[in-house]
Amino acid sequence: MKKTQAEYYDGVSSNSTPVALELHDDGSLCISGKGVSKLCLLNDVSFSPRLGNIPRVITLPDNATCHVHDNDLIDAFLKMHKKGDASSIIHLLESRIVFVLAAVLFTLFFSWGMFAYGVPYFSRQIAFNLPIEVDRSLGQGTLEAMDKIVFTDSVMAVERRHRLASRFDEMKSSVEGAQDYKLLFRHGNEIGANAFALPSGIIVVTDELVELSEHDDEVIAVIAHEIGHLAYRHSVRMVLQNSAVAVLVSTVTGDPFSTSSIVVALPTLLANANYSREFEREADNYAYQYLTTNEMPLDSFAIILEKITESETERGIENYLSSHPVTSERIGRFK
Ligand SMILES: [Zn+2]
């Protein structure tokens, strides 16, 4: 037999009477106090569900109620007599901070996983299933715009240009899917020593970059890196990833129209910086592979990267990425 204190309400007046509640092993309940003496059977009474530490209400057959603070005692009694409590799972979850923390951690972990692996993975899958025309259309107009804004005609010596062009033709024939790629030279002006690949398959190398190189292999290494960007379809993947991040962020913050634009922009920026580093790594891998298979000196790429970084420092360009340890890490791989 278990005994506890309770408050008894007769169901008519609002006054409570302190009573002793006895829970007997045979399933009967005995309530006794000033002017109250009742014996009830378990099947004739009902119990309110357990919610946190709110007192349990036992409703007696005559609509009188008994309010009990000792929830555990009631639970034990109900369990002993196999009277299920539908709310017990909710209570279990609510009362276990561990479950709450686990749920929060799971959400954080899941979001992080989506940003770090899910988005890049699915973008990659989608990109490789899209026709190449999608890449082409992304690059349309870019060169025309850049020719108007920043580039002027290349002033490179014709002889060097021809030499590089024929090396590029060799490259194209050895690389699958590269047959349509074009190599163009421009004078970079403000953008200095640089090279980039337009999704339309055009690789632009500036005079300034070629001037920095002592050996054609250095320029070829850079071009191999740019071909890597094209082969891995980085432009399409970047567009897909940015859209996916925007959707994810607005889902998590519940803010589809980004009124709190800073909150939305920050994870997007962080994700982008991370994605572009990942793309650089992939393109570097491609260049590494190309140099190795063609038995070209691996440090060709390291040398030109170092020179580009140096020239940017000299020109006083505040380039966050070039001063970043990532660049020295990249250079290190090719040494
Ligand atoms: Zn790159």
Residues whose N, C-alpha, C, O or C-beta is under 5 A from the ligand:
A	BS01	ZN	E280 A283
